[in-house]
Amino acid sequence: MLLLHGFPEFWYSWRHQLREFKSEYRVVALDLRGYGESDAPAHQESYKLDCLIADIKDILDSLGYSKCVLIGH
């Protein structure tokens, strides 16, 4: 289960859901580009949907998954 936050939140906004779902799923909540303590991209184009989709795919690949339950707000 991959939990993605919205502006201006960061991974900590999912703390209750992380506890709730950890018994049934591998649950991951992370900071998106430029939020929390993550590095901000140099250009606004890096926030476009295509880049976010690529980020999600890269995250899944690095965790060893090809699909997930995706939750966002």
Secondary structure, 3 states (H helix, E strand, C coil): CEEECCCCCCHHHHHHHHHHHCCCCCCEECCCCCCCCCCCCCCHHHHCHHHHHHHHHHHHHHHCCCCCCEEEC
